[in-house]
Amino acid sequence: MAIGEKILAFRLQKDLSLTELSVRSGISETVLFSAEQNGQLHPSDPLLTKISFGLEVEVEDLLTGAQTNLSTLDEEWTAVAHEAMASGTSPEQFKAFLESRRQQTVLNVIPTLS
């Protein structure tokens, strides 16, 4: 399966329109549509990073087509989750933090795309 097909499959799996993915990733709908149809993206292409953030998957997931299995979460991440819960951090607060980090990363990638 080509990268473009994988992008489309993840987008449909997450019930996202091209417009929604465009907003989430900071990539125009035209470029996203072209990526889905042509799939001629190199694994090091910065667009893959932005698309993966928009789809909330790892770049590796776009390359392999399989979403990272969260059941194999390592002990360090499990400890972090327990610590967050113990500190009174709500899931909504944690998700807001992750979203702010995702937006920061996307904004940091944008200037490199000329």
TIMAR-323742 format. One record per residue (C-alpha): z, x, y. Coordinates in pm, whole numbers, plus 32768, in hexadecimal, padded with zeros to 4 digits. Example, Ala and Ser with C-alpha at 12.3 -4.5 7.8 and 13.67 -1.06 7.14 Angstrom:
residues 2
REC    up  east  north
REC  830C  84CE   7E3E
REC  82CA  8557   7F96
end
This chain:
residues 114
REC    up  east  north
REC  8000  8000   8000
REC  7F9A  808E   8154
REC  8098  80BA   826D
REC  7FFA  7F9B   8330
REC  8026  7EAF   8209
REC  8191  7F1B   81ED
REC  81CD  7EDB   835F
REC  8135  7D80   833A
REC  8200  7D39   8200
REC  8349  7D9A   82A7
REC  82F0  7CD1   83DF
REC  82A6  7B9C   8312
REC  83D9  7BD2   8237
REC  84AE  7BD5   8372
REC  83F3  7AA5   83FA
REC  8386  7B5B   8537
REC  8252  7B0C   8603
REC  8181  7C24   8695
REC  8212  7BC7   87E8
REC  8378  7BE8   876A
REC  8332  7D38   86C7
REC  8284  7DA9   8805
REC  83BA  7D5A   88D4
REC  84A5  7DFC   87D8
REC  83D7  7F3A   87B1
REC  8345  7F64   890D
REC  81E4  7F76   887E
REC  80CD  7E90   88F2
REC  805E  7D78   880B
REC  7F00  7E0E   8807
REC  7F7D  7F5E   8787
REC  805E  7EB3   8686
REC  7F40  7DD7   860C
REC  7E5F  7F09   85F1
REC  7F6E  7FC5   8531
REC  7F95  7EA2   843E
REC  7E1F  7E7B   840B
REC  7DB6  7FE9   8405
REC  7EF8  8091   8398
REC  7E72  81E3   8401
REC  7FC2  826C   8470
REC  8039  83C7   8416
REC  81A0  83DB   8391
REC  8205  84AE   84BF
REC  816C  83B6   85B6
REC  826F  834F   86BE
REC  81F2  81EA   869F
REC  828A  81D8   8543
REC  83E1  8221   85D5
REC  83BC  810E   86D7
REC  8334  8017   85D7
REC  844F  8066   84E5
REC  854E  801E   85F8
REC  84A2  7ED7   8646
REC  84A4  7E75   84D7
REC  8607  7EFC   84A4
REC  8597  7FD3   837F
REC  858A  8149   8347
REC  8443  8206   8380
REC  845A  8267   8211
REC  8453  80F4   81BB
REC  8305  80D4   826F
REC  827F  81FE   81B0
REC  82F8  818B   805A
REC  82EF  8012   808A
REC  844C  7FE9   7FFB
REC  8571  7F93   80D6
REC  869C  807B   80BE
REC  8794  7FEC   7FC6
REC  88DB  7FB2   807C
REC  8997  7F97   7F33
REC  8978  8110   7F19
REC  8A38  813B   805D
REC  8AEB  8286   804D
REC  8C63  82AD   806D
REC  8C54  832E   81D3
REC  8BA2  81F5   824F
REC  8C8D  8119   818A
REC  8DB5  81C9   8230
REC  8D18  8198   8389
REC  8CEA  8024   8344
REC  8E54  8004   82D1
REC  8ECB  80C1   8405
REC  8E05  7FDC   84EA
REC  8E97  7EAA   843E
REC  8FF9  7F36   8452
REC  8FD2  7F7D   85C6
REC  8F81  7E11   8607
REC  8E10  7E4A   864F
REC  8D56  7D09   8605
REC  8C06  7D0A   8552
REC  8B6B  7C88   8696
REC  8BFB  7DAD   875D
REC  8B80  7EA6   865B
REC  8A25  7E07   8659
REC  8A1D  7E14   87D8
REC  8A74  7F86   87C9
REC  895E  7FC7   86CD
REC  8865  7F03   879F
REC  88BF  7FCD   88D6
REC  888B  8111   8810
REC  873F  808C   878B
REC  86CB  8038   88EB
REC  8736  8191   8969
REC  8670  8238   8853
REC  853C  8162   8894
REC  854F  81B3   8A07
REC  856E  8325   89B5
REC  8431  8313   88E0
REC  8360  8258   89E3
REC  832F  8380   8AD3
REC  829F  8453   89B9
REC  8188  8356   8980
REC  807A  839B   8A80
end
